[in-house]
């Protein structure tokens, strides 16, 4: 048995040392918000935080985590979806199919923790996740909305059916 700290809870898992963290999270712990995309750490659908750093969990063997490592998944970001990045994603209707979005949110959160006022170049460097739906402009707008604290400053206006806009 291996001990792993996920979302501030130490859990025991029975997995081989070379089992990717992604499969431990999904299959052993039942946290399915972290998605399998490519299995080669290219697409970012599996992004989690390991000690605060955005990490592609599909390419991290369980044995590579040190005993004090703290893993945070999308489920651990906030219990009720109230994290500012999650709120901006919802307010700006960032997801289309939504498959990649938990990884995008985790990457954006790590970026904003490291650089609370990122430049366009910082965003480009950090947001390397792949989105088949092409929601990149909305992702960028949501990051800007979090930085400004105002959805109206995001540079993306959404006209709602009721006539209001955000």
C-alpha positions as protocol buffer text, in pm:
chain_id: "A"
residue {
  index: 1
  type: UNK
  ca { x: 0 y: 0 z: 0 }
}
residue {
  index: 2
  type: UNK
  ca { x: 112 y: 349 z: -89 }
}
residue {
  index: 3
  type: UNK
  ca { x: 3 y: 663 z: 93 }
}
residue {
  index: 4
  type: UNK
  ca { x: -90 y: 962 z: -123 }
}
residue {
  index: 5
  type: UNK
  ca { x: -224 y: 1304 z: -22 }
}
residue {
  index: 6
  type: UNK
  ca { x: -501 y: 1403 z: -263 }
}
residue {
  index: 7
  type: UNK
  ca { x: -720 y: 1706 z: -198 }
}
residue {
  index: 8
  type: UNK
  ca { x: -584 y: 1735 z: 157 }
}
residue {
  index: 9
  type: UNK
  ca { x: -677 y: 1378 z: 248 }
}
residue {
  index: 10
  type: UNK
  ca { x: -413 y: 1108 z: 289 }
}
residue {
  index: 11
  type: UNK
  ca { x: -534 y: 791 z: 124 }
}
residue {
  index: 12
  type: UNK
  ca { x: -397 y: 442 z: 87 }
}
residue {
  index: 13
  type: UNK
  ca { x: -383 y: 302 z: -264 }
}
residue {
  index: 14
  type: UNK
  ca { x: -288 y: -41 z: -387 }
}
residue {
  index: 15
  type: UNK
  ca { x: -115 y: 21 z: -719 }
}
residue {
  index: 16
  type: UNK
  ca { x: 209 y: -70 z: -890 }
}
residue {
  index: 17
  type: UNK
  ca { x: 488 y: 187 z: -861 }
}
residue {
  index: 18
  type: UNK
  ca { x: 477 y: 260 z: -1236 }
}
residue {
  index: 19
  type: UNK
  ca { x: 99 y: 323 z: -1242 }
}
residue {
  index: 20
  type: UNK
  ca { x: 34 y: 674 z: -1378 }
}
residue {
  index: 21
  type: UNK
  ca { x: -103 y: 916 z: -1121 }
}
residue {
  index: 22
  type: UNK
  ca { x: -404 y: 972 z: -1351 }
}
residue {
  index: 23
  type: UNK
  ca { x: -518 y: 611 z: -1311 }
}
residue {
  index: 24
  type: UNK
  ca { x: -467 y: 619 z: -935 }
}
residue {
  index: 25
  type: UNK
  ca { x: -682 y: 933 z: -917 }
}
residue {
  index: 26
  type: UNK
  ca { x: -958 y: 798 z: -1143 }
}
residue {
  index: 27
  type: UNK
  ca { x: -962 y: 425 z: -1072 }
}
residue {
  index: 28
  type: UNK
  ca { x: -833 y: 391 z: -716 }
}
residue {
  index: 29
  type: UNK
  ca { x: -979 y: 710 z: -569 }
}
residue {
  index: 30
  type: UNK
  ca { x: -1287 y: 749 z: -791 }
}
residue {
  index: 31
  type: UNK
  ca { x: -1218 y: 1115 z: -875 }
}
residue {
  index: 32
  type: UNK
  ca { x: -1322 y: 1130 z: -1239 }
}
residue {
  index: 33
  type: UNK
  ca { x: -1297 y: 1505 z: -1304 }
}
residue {
  index: 34
  type: UNK
  ca { x: -939 y: 1458 z: -1420 }
}
residue {
  index: 35
  type: UNK
  ca { x: -964 y: 1324 z: -1776 }
}
residue {
  index: 36
  type: UNK
  ca { x: -758 y: 1091 z: -1993 }
}
residue {
  index: 37
  type: UNK
  ca { x: -678 y: 1255 z: -2324 }
}
residue {
  index: 38
  type: UNK
  ca { x: -361 y: 1144 z: -2497 }
}
residue {
  index: 39
  type: UNK
  ca { x: -164 y: 948 z: -2237 }
}
residue {
  index: 40
  type: UNK
  ca { x: 158 y: 1125 z: -2344 }
}
residue {
  index: 41
  type: UNK
  ca { x: 139 y: 1452 z: -2145 }
}
residue {
  index: 42
  type: UNK
  ca { x: 63 y: 1653 z: -2458 }
}
residue {
  index: 43
  type: UNK
  ca { x: -304 y: 1755 z: -2440 }
}
residue {
  index: 44
  type: UNK
  ca { x: -339 y: 1859 z: -2075 }
}
residue {
  index: 45
  type: UNK
  ca { x: -680 y: 1703 z: -2006 }
}
residue {
  index: 46
  type: UNK
  ca { x: -521 y: 1524 z: -1710 }
}
residue {
  index: 47
  type: UNK
  ca { x: -368 y: 1834 z: -1549 }
}
residue {
  index: 48
  type: UNK
  ca { x: -362 y: 1837 z: -1169 }
}
residue {
  index: 49
  type: UNK
  ca { x: -151 y: 2029 z: -919 }
}
residue {
  index: 50
  type: UNK
  ca { x: 140 y: 1854 z: -750 }
}
residue {
  index: 51
  type: UNK
  ca { x: 270 y: 2079 z: -476 }
}
residue {
  index: 52
  type: UNK
  ca { x: 105 y: 2372 z: -652 }
}
residue {
  index: 53
  type: UNK
  ca { x: 258 y: 2304 z: -994 }
}
residue {
  index: 54
  type: UNK
  ca { x: 38 y: 2218 z: -1294 }
}
residue {
  index: 55
  type: UNK
  ca { x: 133 y: 1859 z: -1376 }
}
residue {
  index: 56
  type: UNK
  ca { x: 17 y: 1622 z: -1648 }
}
residue {
  index: 57
  type: UNK
  ca { x: -88 y: 1325 z: -1437 }
}
residue {
  index: 58
  type: UNK
  ca { x: -92 y: 1071 z: -1721 }
}
residue {
  index: 59
  type: UNK
  ca { x: 288 y: 1075 z: -1738 }
}
residue {
  index: 60
  type: UNK
  ca { x: 373 y: 1080 z: -1367 }
}
residue {
  index: 61
  type: UNK
  ca { x: 431 y: 735 z: -1216 }
}
residue {
  index: 62
  type: UNK
  ca { x: 301 y: 691 z: -864 }
}
residue {
  index: 63
  type: UNK
  ca { x: 653 y: 611 z: -741 }
}
residue {
  index: 64
  type: UNK
  ca { x: 783 y: 951 z: -856 }
}
residue {
  index: 65
  type: UNK
  ca { x: 576 y: 1134 z: -593 }
}
residue {
  index: 66
  type: UNK
  ca { x: 763 y: 1197 z: -272 }
}
residue {
  index: 67
  type: UNK
  ca { x: 598 y: 1111 z: 58 }
}
residue {
  index: 68
  type: UNK
  ca { x: 503 y: 1473 z: 131 }
}
residue {
  index: 69
  type: UNK
  ca { x: 364 y: 1555 z: -216 }
}
residue {
  index: 70
  type: UNK
  ca { x: 23 y: 1721 z: -217 }
}
residue {
  index: 71
  type: UNK
  ca { x: -196 y: 1649 z: -517 }
}
residue {
  index: 72
  type: UNK
  ca { x: -500 y: 1866 z: -594 }
}
residue {
  index: 73
  type: UNK
  ca { x: -755 y: 1762 z: -855 }
}
residue {
  index: 74
  type: UNK
  ca { x: -1040 y: 1966 z: -1000 }
}
residue {
  index: 75
  type: UNK
  ca { x: -1262 y: 1822 z: -724 }
}
residue {
  index: 76
  type: UNK
  ca { x: -1026 y: 1967 z: -463 }
}
residue {
  index: 77
  type: UNK
  ca { x: -1001 y: 2314 z: -613 }
}
residue {
  index: 78
  type: UNK
  ca { x: -1322 y: 2413 z: -433 }
}
residue {
  index: 79
  type: UNK
  ca { x: -1598 y: 2203 z: -286 }
}
residue {
  index: 80
  type: UNK
  ca { x: -1875 y: 2405 z: -447 }
}
residue {
  index: 81
  type: UNK
  ca { x: -1725 y: 2549 z: -767 }
}
residue {
  index: 82
  type: UNK
  ca { x: -1666 y: 2885 z: -603 }
}
residue {
  index: 83
  type: UNK
  ca { x: -1300 y: 2924 z: -696 }
}
residue {
  index: 84
  type: UNK
  ca { x: -1261 y: 3249 z: -896 }
}
residue {
  index: 85
  type: UNK
  ca { x: -1132 y: 3060 z: -1202 }
}
residue {
  index: 86
  type: UNK
  ca { x: -1428 y: 2823 z: -1194 }
}
residue {
  index: 87
  type: UNK
  ca { x: -1666 y: 3116 z: -1157 }
}
residue {
  index: 88
  type: UNK
  ca { x: -1510 y: 3297 z: -1454 }
}
residue {
  index: 89
  type: UNK
  ca { x: -1527 y: 2979 z: -1665 }
}
residue {
  index: 90
  type: UNK
  ca { x: -1899 y: 2947 z: -1589 }
}
residue {
  index: 91
  type: UNK
  ca { x: -1979 y: 3316 z: -1629 }
}
residue {
  index: 92
  type: UNK
  ca { x: -1809 y: 3336 z: -1969 }
}
residue {
  index: 93
  type: UNK
  ca { x: -1942 y: 3001 z: -2092 }
}
residue {
  index: 94
  type: UNK
  ca { x: -1588 y: 2884 z: -2163 }
}
residue {
  index: 95
  type: UNK
  ca { x: -1660 y: 2512 z: -2211 }
}
residue {
  index: 96
  type: UNK
  ca { x: -1822 y: 2380 z: -2522 }
}
residue {
  index: 97
  type: UNK
  ca { x: -1795 y: 2003 z: -2493 }
}
residue {
  index: 98
  type: UNK
  ca { x: -1612 y: 2051 z: -2161 }
}
residue {
  index: 99
  type: UNK
  ca { x: -1386 y: 1747 z: -2182 }
}
residue {
  index: 100
  type: UNK
  ca { x: -1059 y: 1940 z: -2156 }
}
residue {
  index: 101
  type: UNK
  ca { x: -1182 y: 2209 z: -1923 }
}
residue {
  index: 102
  type: UNK
  ca { x: -1087 y: 2061 z: -1586 }
}
residue {
  index: 103
  type: UNK
  ca { x: -728 y: 2048 z: -1711 }
}
residue {
  index: 104
  type: UNK
  ca { x: -756 y: 2403 z: -1847 }
}
residue {
  index: 105
  type: UNK
  ca { x: -890 y: 2529 z: -1515 }
}
residue {
  index: 106
  type: UNK
  ca { x: -609 y: 2359 z: -1325 }
}
residue {
  index: 107
  type: UNK
  ca { x: -347 y: 2508 z: -1561 }
}
residue {
  index: 108
  type: UNK
  ca { x: -501 y: 2856 z: -1533 }
}
residue {
  index: 109
  type: UNK
  ca { x: -517 y: 2832 z: -1154 }
}
residue {
  index: 110
  type: UNK
  ca { x: -149 y: 2737 z: -1132 }
}
residue {
  index: 111
  type: UNK
  ca { x: -60 y: 3025 z: -1366 }
}
residue {
  index: 112
  type: UNK
  ca { x: -252 y: 3277 z: -1158 }
}
residue {
  index: 113
  type: UNK
  ca { x: -100 y: 3147 z: -835 }
}
residue {
  index: 114
  type: UNK
  ca { x: 248 y: 3195 z: -978 }
}
residue {
  index: 115
  type: UNK
  ca { x: 175 y: 3516 z: -1167 }
}
residue {
  index: 116
  type: UNK
  ca { x: -132 y: 3702 z: -1038 }
}
residue {
  index: 117
  type: UNK
  ca { x: -109 y: 3953 z: -1326 }
}
residue {
  index: 118
  type: UNK
  ca { x: 13 y: 3747 z: -1621 }
}
residue {
  index: 119
  type: UNK
  ca { x: 114 y: 3903 z: -1950 }
}
residue {
  index: 120
  type: UNK
  ca { x: -15 y: 3769 z: -2279 }
}
residue {
  index: 121
  type: UNK
  ca { x: 318 y: 3588 z: -2316 }
}
residue {
  index: 122
  type: UNK
  ca { x: 274 y: 3432 z: -1970 }
}
residue {
  index: 123
  type: UNK
  ca { x: -71 y: 3307 z: -2065 }
}
residue {
  index: 124
  type: UNK
  ca { x: 60 y: 3169 z: -2395 }
}
residue {
  index: 125
  type: UNK
  ca { x: 343 y: 2988 z: -2214 }
}
residue {
  index: 126
  type: UNK
  ca { x: 124 y: 2840 z: -1942 }
}
residue {
  index: 127
  type: UNK
  ca { x: -190 y: 2747 z: -2133 }
}
residue {
  index: 128
  type: UNK
  ca { x: -60 y: 2470 z: -2355 }
}
residue {
  index: 129
  type: UNK
  ca { x: -366 y: 2248 z: -2312 }
}
residue {
  index: 130
  type: UNK
  ca { x: -540 y: 2136 z: -2629 }
}
residue {
  index: 131
  type: UNK
  ca { x: -910 y: 2206 z: -2683 }
}
residue {
  index: 132
  type: UNK
  ca { x: -1078 y: 2039 z: -2980 }
}
residue {
  index: 133
  type: UNK
  ca { x: -1361 y: 2291 z: -2961 }
}
residue {
  index: 134
  type: UNK
  ca { x: -1126 y: 2587 z: -2988 }
}
residue {
  index: 135
  type: UNK
  ca { x: -1232 y: 2771 z: -2672 }
}
residue {
  index: 136
  type: UNK
  ca { x: -893 y: 2944 z: -2645 }
}
residue {
  index: 137
  type: UNK
  ca { x: -1029 y: 3300 z: -2674 }
}
residue {
  index: 138
  type: UNK
  ca { x: -1278 y: 3234 z: -2396 }
}
residue {
  index: 139
  type: UNK
  ca { x: -1006 y: 3077 z: -2182 }
}
residue {
  index: 140
  type: UNK
  ca { x: -795 y: 3390 z: -2225 }
}
residue {
  index: 141
  type: UNK
  ca { x: -1096 y: 3612 z: -2150 }
}
residue {
  index: 142
  type: UNK
  ca { x: -1173 y: 3415 z: -1833 }
}
residue {
  index: 143
  type: UNK
  ca { x: -813 y: 3450 z: -1712 }
}
residue {
  index: 144
  type: UNK
  ca { x: -833 y: 3825 z: -1771 }
}
residue {
  index: 145
  type: UNK
  ca { x: -1166 y: 3836 z: -1586 }
}
residue {
  index: 146
  type: UNK
  ca { x: -1011 y: 3671 z: -1282 }
}
residue {
  index: 147
  type: UNK
  ca { x: -718 y: 3914 z: -1289 }
}
residue {
  index: 148
  type: UNK
  ca { x: -944 y: 4220 z: -1313 }
}
residue {
  index: 149
  type: UNK
  ca { x: -1205 y: 4086 z: -1073 }
}
residue {
  index: 150
  type: UNK
  ca { x: -1471 y: 4209 z: -1314 }
}
residue {
  index: 151
  type: UNK
  ca { x: -1638 y: 4000 z: -1579 }
}
residue {
  index: 152
  type: UNK
  ca { x: -1723 y: 4316 z: -1771 }
}
residue {
  index: 153
  type: UNK
  ca { x: -1350 y: 4381 z: -1822 }
}
residue {
  index: 154
  type: UNK
  ca { x: -1289 y: 4041 z: -1977 }
}
residue {
  index: 155
  type: UNK
  ca { x: -1306 y: 4162 z: -2335 }
}
residue {
  index: 156
  type: UNK
  ca { x: -1581 y: 3914 z: -2420 }
}
residue {
  index: 157
  type: UNK
  ca { x: -1944 y: 4010 z: -2395 }
}
residue {
  index: 158
  type: UNK
  ca { x: -2205 y: 3738 z: -2392 }
}
residue {
  index: 159
  type: UNK
  ca { x: -2558 y: 3835 z: -2488 }
}
residue {
  index: 160
  type: UNK
  ca { x: -2810 y: 3625 z: -2296 }
}
residue {
  index: 161
  type: UNK
  ca { x: -3159 y: 3530 z: -2410 }
}
residue {
  index: 162
  type: UNK
  ca { x: -3315 y: 3760 z: -2151 }
}
residue {
  index: 163
  type: UNK
  ca { x: -3136 y: 4059 z: -2308 }
}
residue {
  index: 164
  type: UNK
  ca { x: -2873 y: 4097 z: -2037 }
}
residue {
  index: 165
  type: UNK
  ca { x: -2507 y: 4063 z: -2111 }
}
residue {
  index: 166
  type: UNK
  ca { x: -2201 y: 3964 z: -1915 }
}
